[in-house]
Amino acid sequence: MSLKIFSLLVAVLLLNSCKQGCTESEATNFNPDAKKDDGSCYYEGCMDSLATNYWPLADTDDGSCEYESQLHVGVYIIQDSIHGGILPFEYSHREYEIVVEQHPDFPENLVITNFANIFSISAQQETVAEVEGSSFILSQQNVVSQDQNLEEYVILNGLGTLTDEGLLMDFEFLNGFGEAFSGSGTGIRVEPIE
């Protein structure tokens, strides 16, 4: 009888000492008491390779992804000059406001409202810019005003540099009559957007 009790105690001790669980210390569900890995490990983190905090080991997205574009969101006051047209002219020292937001579907990109002030401010057209580090790039895109005129302009290209305090930009566009314009400007961020 005592041999049976002894065998039972040894079996209980062995089972308790062989506790199974996740033994990988980087895993979200790491169990420091586990002695044997049971294959249950999972890793929560950012799974988007375009994010600045991408974690290649992550197999469960935890919504923590961060993007360069988030650093540049805000309202900017722009001063620029443009020139061009069929009868060449130049507008100097234009001042207007743009709003820079993170793209809702592609968070690595920016949406810029009123870029280059090519419509009246009430039109509130939007352009999409790709962010690469501290630079933004607008590739060719058609922009239609949202007012009653439904004017269409073509952004040929735009590029700029973003800093904590402001931006520098160069741009080219065609108006609804096919006239080409180009310009450059600087901006100061006056209001961050949370």
Buried (B, 14 or more C-beta within 10 A) or exposed (E): EEEEEEEEEEEEEEEEEEEEBBBBEEBBEBBEEBEEBEEEBEBBBBBBEBBBEBBEEBEEEEEEBBBBBBBBBBBBBBEBEBBBBEEEEEBEEBEBBBBBBBBEEBBBBBBBBBBBBBBEEEBEBBBBBBBEEBBBEBEEBEBBBBEEEEBEBBBBBBBBEBEEEBBBBBBBBBBBEEEBBBBEBBBBBEEEEE
